[in-house]
């Protein structure tokens, strides 16, 4: 009888996260923040002395979501901050790779997302209207990243992500900083939002 391959990962917190059957009890914000701070977006193909991390991207998406939906309660801001949380264990795959991997990637992402949401008091599935607003913030962030640090022309970025309204992004810049600094910013923002949710 063939031995089943290992499907869990030991986290720095000591938790053992089963990727096929993740439980909320095995999820810690410190593990998420640490992992996301070291996962590079754009496969690391960005300008600057530091990779642009998923943690930094998540902070920007939460800022943009708050501008798109200024009256949204803190729990949906928290959902925006955590929108890429599963990538702390499965990494950030660019869209062409996700397409090549197929539906298995999406199912894994959904299981992890549900566990993360439940762990922090959110519904397993975010309502479609909120999900759509977070996706819009995600696309605006992608356009900013593409034009500021990933070498895209504005025309190229607009073709793939759509051009955001100028007033939405005029005062925002992509931030590149050391992973530990980003990790601290992510955990601080998570803590502030969690406190507002209580």
N, C-alpha and C positions, 0 to 999 in steps of 0.2 A: 504494500500500500504506500503510495507516494506521500511524502511529508508535506503538509500545508506550508506555503511560504509565510514568513512573518509579515503581518500586516499592521503592526503597531510601531510607534516611535516613542522612545524615552525622551522626555522634555527636561530642560535644565531645572525646572521646579521639582523634578522627581516623578511627575505624573507619567503614566504610560497611556498614550492615546491610541486607541484602536481605530484605524482609518476606515475600516469596513463597518464598524458599529460604534461610532464615537458617542460618549456620554458627556453631558454637561459637567459632571463632577470632575472630569479629567482635563478641564480647560481652565487655564489661568491667564489673566491679562498680561502678566509679565512674560509668559512664554510667547503670546501673540505679538506683543510689542517688540520683543527681542528678535523673533523670527522675521517680522515684517521690516524691521530696521535694517536687516542684512539681505533682504531679497531685492534685487535690482529690477526696476522696470526697464522696458525696451531691451531686454537681454543685456543690459549694461552698456548699450551703444549710445551713450549720452556724453555730452561735453562736461568738463569740470573735474575737480580733484576728487570728488566723491560720487559714487553711484547715486542715482535718484531712486530712493527706496519706495517700496509699497507703503511703508508707514508714513513717509512724507506725502505721498500721493493721497493717502486716506485722510490726512489732516486737511489737505486742500479741497478734496471732495466734500468734506463736512462743511467747510467754509462756504463753498459754492452752493451746496444744498440749502444752507441757512439763508442765502440770498434769494434762491429760487422760491423757497417756502418759508418766509420770515415768521409766519405764525405757527409753524409746526412745533409740536411739543418736544421737549428734550429727548424723549425716547426715540423719535424718528431721526433726530440729529445723531444719536448714538448708533442707530442702524446705519446711517450714512458713514460714520467713522469706521464701523466694522464691516462695511460692504465687501471688502477683500480679505477679511480675517482668515478664511480657509487657506489662503496662500502662505500662511506661516508654516504650514507643513507640506503643501503640495506645490509651492513655488508659483511664480507668475509666468504663465505661458502666454506668449503672444497669440493673437487670434488665429493666424495660419496654422500654428501647432495644435491649438484646441480643435480646429476643424479636422486636422489629420488624425488626432487621437480618437475622435468620435464621441458618442453619447456617454461613454463611461466616465469621462472627465466631469461632465456636467452633473452626473448622479453623485459622484464623490464630493464635489463642491457643495451640492445641496445638502447632503447628510452632515457635513462639517458645519455649514452655515446654520442649520437648524439647531445643532448642539450648542454652538456659540451663542446664538440668540437666546435660547432657553437659559443658558448659564447666567446671562446678564439681564434677565427679566423681560426680554422681548418675545413677541410671538415667533414660533418656529418659521413661519412665512410672513414676510412683510406684505401689507396690502398693496395691490397692484398700482394704485395711484402714487403711493410713496415710492415704490420700486421704480416707477417711471421717472419721478423727479430725481431720485438718486442716480439713475442711469444718465439723465440729462447732465447732471453735475459731473459725472464721470467722463462724459464726452467732451465737456468744456475743458476739464482738466487735461484730457488727452490732447486736445488742440493746443493748449498752452504749452504742454510738455514737448509736443512735436515741433512747434515753431521756436521755442526758446532753447531747448537743449538736445533735441533728437535729429536736427539737421533737415527737417522738412521745410519746404517753402510754404508760405501761407496758402497758396493755391492748392498744393497737395494736401495739407492738413484739412483745409475746408472741404475738399472732395471726400475725405474719409470720415471726418468727424462733424462737419458743419461748422460754420463760423459763429462764434458766440457774440452776443451783443457787447459792444465796447464798454458800456457802463457796468457790465457784470464783472469785467476783468481788469479794467484800467488801473486800479491801484494794487493789483496782485502780481507777484513775481514768483517764479519757480525758485525754491530754496534748496540749496545743496549744502548739507552739513554732515559732520561725522555721525555714524550710526548710533553711537551711545547718546548723543545729544537728541537725535530724532526719537530714539526709544523713550527718553525721559519726557519729551514733549507729547508723545502719543499717550503714555500712561497718565500724564497729568490731565490731558484733555478728557480721556476716558473717565478718570476719577471725578472730574468736575461735572460731566454730563450725568454720570451715575448718581451723584449726589442730588442733582436737580430732578431726577426721575423718582426719587423717594417721596 
